[in-house]
């Protein structure tokens, strides 16, 4: 199959095809997320960048993936930028990884994707950066002459810690440690992002494509910041967490989900042995349809890595590739 090259304009133009074909467009829009002053705010990127290339994999050899219909990935993707590949069919459906290495018809990932096989479909998007998500001179985040007077953005490092960044008075992004320049730092949409907001409140506006298919993400022991992924319609009850999290007879033996309460704190929930959601305080039944609109923490109890499936709301349509 030939690779697909997408842009928002191309997707919109597809509506004008006059034939027996059915044309699909990816829904687009924007979301606004409020930042509470003098607090740590957990947010999620609930919209995505457009698909840059998509197709079928002719060969999967460990972490090296080949689409022979793509003559040169480097001609489609910008060298040195971080991209995200997502698998859209087969056993590995929903799996994703970020990567930077391409050569000819191949993409090399940091590690093999379990269950990925020849013939599976994929799509690749450029990972947004601190500049494209939060801006530079026009950023609504507070800037500072030093890091101690600026808002701080915490990006998960994949092993339970965070990388920290801030903006100087010129709007340039800097590393928290040492203050050196931080350029094109990727922001991964499945990750929850912490923002240490100084005195002034602010609202972040994100625009992009709406994700319409499921995703998988790995969690480890401790606190895992998760992006809500879907801009509307997701709830604690409908994204599939009950299938993957540790249940318990009491809250102390179960995984805990921490959901921002809008004022800098969190409301906590857990699953009992009957897979019913319970309030952490008091243990009573959790309210129905608890919305997930920004980001949330999964506090994993046990050592080891678990893959969590995040399902789209049932009202979301899945486009045909």
Phi and psi in degrees as a GROMACS rama.xvg file:
@    title "Ramachandran Plot"
@    xaxis  label "Phi"
@    yaxis  label "Psi"
@TYPE xy
-69.945  146.625  UNK-2
-68.4734  154.568  UNK-3
-101.423  132.333  UNK-4
-110.351  120.498  UNK-5
-116.883  151.521  UNK-6
-148.684  167.361  UNK-7
-60.5027  -38.0281  UNK-8
-66.8105  -43.7019  UNK-9
-64.2262  -38.3184  UNK-10
-64.2274  -42.2479  UNK-11
-66.5517  -37.9479  UNK-12
-66.0318  -23.22  UNK-13
-62.1184  -23.1691  UNK-14
-62.7136  -21.5075  UNK-15
-89.2859  3.64571  UNK-16
-66.2794  129.9  UNK-17
-114.121  93.7392  UNK-18
-166.775  -170.936  UNK-19
-77.0986  -6.9514  UNK-20
-69.5331  154.292  UNK-21
-103.852  122.141  UNK-22
-100.664  139.226  UNK-23
-117.613  142.528  UNK-24
-117.798  146.52  UNK-25
-83.4786  128.472  UNK-26
-64.2017  140.725  UNK-27
-127.436  162.107  UNK-28
173.897  -162.805  UNK-29
-140.066  157.479  UNK-30
-132.642  152.824  UNK-31
-119.576  132.639  UNK-32
-126.39  128.002  UNK-33
-84.8846  143.815  UNK-34
-112.568  122.216  UNK-35
-82.258  130.894  UNK-36
-68.5114  150.961  UNK-37
59.3043  31.137  UNK-38
-139.325  165.042  UNK-39
-90.8426  118.883  UNK-40
-104.494  128.669  UNK-41
-98.7293  120.642  UNK-42
-125.394  168.857  UNK-43
-137.203  148.635  UNK-44
-84.944  101.839  UNK-45
-94.0304  7.08584  UNK-46
-133.599  159.415  UNK-47
-122.563  164.657  UNK-48
-74.0535  158.687  UNK-49
-65.0299  156.204  UNK-50
-67.4563  129.878  UNK-51
-89.7493  -38.2508  UNK-52
-156.799  145.804  UNK-53
-148.524  157.977  UNK-54
173.017  -154.611  UNK-55
-114.388  147.999  UNK-56
-92.9593  118.136  UNK-57
-78.0743  -28.1819  UNK-58
-146.406  132.606  UNK-59
-122.26  110.85  UNK-60
-123.088  93.2175  UNK-61
61.7756  -121.686  UNK-62
-91.1792  1.52171  UNK-63
-100.879  119.211  UNK-64
-114.722  135.913  UNK-65
-123.76  128.269  UNK-66
-118.297  101.062  UNK-67
-68.1907  -12.9336  UNK-68
-78.2225  -15.2955  UNK-69
-94.7859  112.986  UNK-70
-67.9874  -41.1207  UNK-71
-152.512  104.108  UNK-72
-58.836  -33.7439  UNK-73
-64.6997  -20.3547  UNK-74
-80.9319  -19.984  UNK-75
-99.3291  -36.4666  UNK-76
-106.714  148.364  UNK-77
-80.4914  120.2  UNK-78
-55.4259  144.437  UNK-79
78.1131  -12.1583  UNK-80
-80.9984  152.968  UNK-81
-88.5205  133.58  UNK-82
-121.456  161.177  UNK-83
-120.691  123.445  UNK-84
-100.783  137.289  UNK-85
-128.011  133.941  UNK-86
-90.3394  129.147  UNK-87
-116.197  12.9827  UNK-88
-158.082  168.612  UNK-89
80.2957  -172.058  UNK-90
-61.2447  -33.9287  UNK-91
-88.6246  13.4069  UNK-92
-47.0788  129.731  UNK-93
93.3553  -15.6431  UNK-94
-69.6029  147.441  UNK-95
-146.728  154.776  UNK-96
-147.073  150.609  UNK-97
-96.3806  147.985  UNK-98
-153.331  165.899  UNK-99
-131.835  -13.6646  UNK-100
-96.009  119.944  UNK-101
-134.605  151.998  UNK-102
-159.004  116.318  UNK-103
58.5056  -121.685  UNK-104
-93.7094  10.5828  UNK-105
-118.211  151.348  UNK-106
-121.382  132.871  UNK-107
-111.855  120.279  UNK-108
-91.5339  164.357  UNK-109
-63.0377  -28.7957  UNK-110
-158.56  160.295  UNK-111
-66.6067  147.153  UNK-112
-95.6165  120.928  UNK-113
-60.8548  129.986  UNK-114
86.9072  -6.9613  UNK-115
-71.1815  137.197  UNK-116
-140.263  162.65  UNK-117
-54.9  137.982  UNK-118
93.1443  -12.9346  UNK-119
-67.5756  149.412  UNK-120
-90.1764  154.284  UNK-121
-145.516  164.207  UNK-122
-144.437  147.534  UNK-123
-124.268  133.183  UNK-124
-126.393  148.463  UNK-125
-73.057  137.051  UNK-126
-73.3837  131.557  UNK-127
-63.2557  164.217  UNK-128
-120.912  171.754  UNK-129
-54.4996  -39.2041  UNK-130
-65.9699  -43.6104  UNK-131
-79.0297  -25.8553  UNK-132
-82.5  -48.0917  UNK-133
-107.729  -13.9164  UNK-134
87.8573  -178.704  UNK-135
-122.551  -100.025  UNK-136
-64.8415  -26.9786  UNK-137
-95.3515  8.21356  UNK-138
-61.285  143.255  UNK-139
-82.681  -7.14118  UNK-140
-74.274  152.235  UNK-141
-75.5907  130.061  UNK-142
-95.0312  166.01  UNK-143
-155.047  158.733  UNK-144
-71.2645  -27.8398  UNK-145
-135.815  164.477  UNK-146
-62.2496  -29.6428  UNK-147
-68.9813  -12.7095  UNK-148
-111.307  5.28306  UNK-149
-112.252  157.686  UNK-150
-64.7348  147.016  UNK-151
-116.764  131.111  UNK-152
-102.723  126.662  UNK-153
-107.705  115.941  UNK-154
-106.058  130.625  UNK-155
-58.2426  140.711  UNK-156
-98.7567  4.48705  UNK-157
88.3892  -6.99189  UNK-158
-129.435  24.6494  UNK-159
98.0353  -6.34195  UNK-160
-111.55  -168  UNK-161
-138.923  150.26  UNK-162
-101.748  137.183  UNK-163
-117.375  140.36  UNK-164
-140.343  154.972  UNK-165
-148.996  169.675  UNK-166
-113.251  133.705  UNK-167
-80.1646  -178.884  UNK-168
-64.5713  -20.4263  UNK-169
-87.0272  -0.526437  UNK-170
85.7705  7.13145  UNK-171
-83.7727  140.286  UNK-172
-80.8052  139.127  UNK-173
-130.61  151.995  UNK-174
-73.2707  138.239  UNK-175
-63.869  -41.8989  UNK-176
-85.0434  113.984  UNK-177
90.8316  -25.1234  UNK-178
76.6895  13.6682  UNK-179
-72.2997  163.198  UNK-180
-64.169  141.709  UNK-181
-124.048  104.746  UNK-182
-115.007  136.516  UNK-183
54.291  41.9749  UNK-184
-73.7125  120.331  UNK-185
-72.2809  146.3  UNK-186
-117.641  118.337  UNK-187
-92.4196  127.899  UNK-188
-66.7035  -23.9836  UNK-189
-78.108  -14.4242  UNK-190
-86.5192  140.126  UNK-191
-77.0069  146.651  UNK-192
-120.069  130.814  UNK-193
-97.0736  135.651  UNK-194
-124.474  117.218  UNK-195
-83.2245  105.249  UNK-196
-92.0549  132.377  UNK-197
-78.185  -145.908  UNK-198
-69.4971  -30.9814  UNK-199
-93.3946  136.005  UNK-200
-72.3543  160.383  UNK-201
-157.295  164.564  UNK-202
-126.288  129.81  UNK-203
-96.714  135.689  UNK-204
-117.611  121.708  UNK-205
-113.819  139.782  UNK-206
-126.86  153.087  UNK-207
159.65  -162.754  UNK-208
-87.2547  149.772  UNK-209
-90.0782  128.449  UNK-210
-72.5603  134.68  UNK-211
-120.553  -2.32539  UNK-212
-120.122  168.359  UNK-213
-74.1708  164.147  UNK-214
-135.692  160.11  UNK-215
-124.612  146.931  UNK-216
-144.196  147.439  UNK-217
-94.836  139.494  UNK-218
-122.736  149.474  UNK-219
-121.105  172.563  UNK-220
-59.7733  136.567  UNK-221
110.863  -157.084  UNK-222
-94.3782  121.848  UNK-223
-112.904  113.546  UNK-224
-79.4978  123.219  UNK-225
-117.705  135.189  UNK-226
-80.1253  141.137  UNK-227
-67.2001  -21.4646  UNK-228
73.427  -53.0242  UNK-229
-99.7682  133.471  UNK-230
-73.8123  -17.9169  UNK-231
-157.109  151.27  UNK-232
90.894  -13.1529  UNK-233
-79.8969  138.27  UNK-234
-133.224  164.467  UNK-235
-55.5431  -32.7015  UNK-236
-85.1434  -22.2379  UNK-237
-110.313  3.1566  UNK-238
-96.7003  0.771677  UNK-239
96.337  7.92336  UNK-240
-62.5727  -29.8356  UNK-241
-63.551  -20.0789  UNK-242
-81.4654  -17.8669  UNK-243
-120.51  -21.1413  UNK-244
-85.8319  156.663  UNK-245
-73.5372  129.196  UNK-246
-99.0996  163.362  UNK-247
-152.718  161.278  UNK-248
-73.5863  -26.9024  UNK-249
-135.528  164.381  UNK-250
-60.2121  -33.2834  UNK-251
-67.4486  -13.2501  UNK-252
-112.436  8.14299  UNK-253
-116.335  157.809  UNK-254
-65.3447  148.752  UNK-255
-118.174  134.899  UNK-256
-103.839  125.365  UNK-257
-106.884  116.738  UNK-258
-112.716  127.34  UNK-259
-55.0426  139.317  UNK-260
-98.5293  4.63538  UNK-261
89.611  -6.80654  UNK-262
-127.499  20.7094  UNK-263
98.997  -7.69747  UNK-264
-109.472  -169.068  UNK-265
-138.846  148.186  UNK-266
-106.705  134.192  UNK-267
-110.258  141.633  UNK-268
-138.41  155.366  UNK-269
-147.328  166.102  UNK-270
-106.816  129.193  UNK-271
-82.6618  -179.9  UNK-272
-65.4573  -17.8012  UNK-273
-92.5216  10.1711  UNK-274
65.9784  28.4012  UNK-275
-98.0804  135.8  UNK-276
-74.7876  135.561  UNK-277
-126.364  152.339  UNK-278
-72.1226  137.059  UNK-279
-64.8686  -41.4813  UNK-280
-84.5497  113.751  UNK-281
92.103  -26.8913  UNK-282
79.1074  7.44173  UNK-283
-72.5652  169.468  UNK-284
-61.9028  135.793  UNK-285
-71.6556  151.895  UNK-286
-60.0231  153.482  UNK-287
-76.2277  147.208  UNK-288
55.7399  59.5419  UNK-289
-78.1167  115.708  UNK-290
-70.7643  145.136  UNK-291
-119.196  101.825  UNK-292
-117.421  -11.6021  UNK-293
-127.812  -88.7126  UNK-294
-146.579  169.885  UNK-295
-154.84  162.153  UNK-296
-102.184  139.713  UNK-297
-108.77  116.626  UNK-298
-90.9998  103.441  UNK-299
-88.1207  130.723  UNK-300
-81.0386  -47.0117  UNK-301
-89.4704  153.827  UNK-302
-68.4042  148.924  UNK-303
111.798  173.199  UNK-304
-109.972  136.53  UNK-305
-126.92  138.747  UNK-306
-91.54  127.567  UNK-307
-109.223  127.535  UNK-308
-89.1527  133.651  UNK-309
-117.228  111.801  UNK-310
-92.8217  146.907  UNK-311
-74.6235  156.661  UNK-312
-55.2674  146.538  UNK-313
-63.2539  -18.2829  UNK-314
-80.7412  -10.4043  UNK-315
-78.6787  132.489  UNK-316
-83.6057  147.194  UNK-317
-103.278  115.638  UNK-318
-69.327  151.52  UNK-319
-91.5348  129.818  UNK-320
